[in-house]
């Protein structure tokens, strides 16, 4: 028997023994957060038809589990009100795993491209102060390793850590500032799953089933050009980074993406809405989905940024969604605005009001286009979320009106009874209106809460 054969046999024995042990997905680890007051699924692998027990300390109960002949197991456990720390012990014939310092609270998945991935170490406003004061042990953070896959995966790399000045530095800043505000108001543990990849288009986060059902999105995707930072192949990040988490109970999702879809902006609402719906289907949960409207920036195309912003606005038609506006906290020269504090805060306020039932008297949106009325050669533009509507500056600019031929002309605008009245000498019978539609247009219209009006086009 040669040495190579012996080594191969030893490897086979070790591998077989390892597979026989109870194994957990990486999302289950020490310092994790489980969703409060829910039926939470615990799952993993072991020997086929192996029997073992799971002990949960919050209710001092032990349950028996048996794997199927596919070597997989899963069981629902009920979680209590927020609190902890607790322990979960998995005890089998070959090994025992105890998860320690487990908290019960609210878990949010945070995904998108670089503005979601952006950390304090990537450079944010007041970076040193924020890092020094990031001591929140009841905020727990899990960073999903960057992985692509041709087919949906069952596990992903990563581990939970408590928020500290050391761990916060390389974690999503937007997610952290969101959690800081939510925890302050709810006073419960918050779990964050950072699942973002810079320069990624929405197509790579969307499951293959969407493209099978909607071939027009396959055609639209062809306009997205390859880049050096991430693949543009459809569904590959969904398969490698989202699919492994779809059994893990979450409260909702935060999303900051869109810059990478300026090439096919006209189809973004359909793609984005189908992506959101597909995620909810996979989780079997119509969870809240709150996202950030991309900021004005000097893209190569004059209107691409405005088109994406408007498509994001239109996605609000999908139930249980919310959008944080950012045009007032950016510069058109930096695609990564440094003020991540207000982005996280605005997302948190949306969640606190719409999902948690707090902040009842607080407006969480900027003015959103609702409709227009034709009044001779003028249009009266109506907004929702527009109490105290005002303009920063002497003149209201960035409004345009269209004629019957679909041509657009700059318009004069004035405020009247919380409406905006617009007209243009070049258009006697206006048929449409748009606002802040160029990629670099920064809104000057605000409501009394100080939140900016969204880009829109009345189509």
Secondary structure, 3 states (H helix, E strand, C coil): CCHHHHHHHHHHHHHHHHHHCCEECCCCCCCCEEECCCEEEEEEECCCCCEEEEEECCCCEEEEEECCCCCEEEEEEECCCCEEEEEEEEECCCCEEEEEEEEEEEEEEEEECHHHHCEHHHCCCCHHHHHHCCCEEEEEEEECCCCCCCCCCCCCCCCEEEECHHHHCCCEHHHHHHHHHHHHHHCCEEEEEEEECCCCCHHHHCCHHHHHHCHHHHHHHCCCCCCCCCCCCCCHHHHHHHHHHCCCCCCEEEEECCHHHHHHHHHHHHHHHHHHHHHHHHHCCCCEEEEECCCCCCCCCCCHHHHHHHHHHHHHHCCCEEEECCCCCCCCCCCCCCCHHHHHHHHHHHHHHHCCCCCCCCCCCCCEEEEEEEECCEEEEEEECCCCCEECCCCCCCEEEECCCCCEEECEEEEECCEEEEEECCECCCCEEEECCCCCCCCCEECCCCCECCCEECC
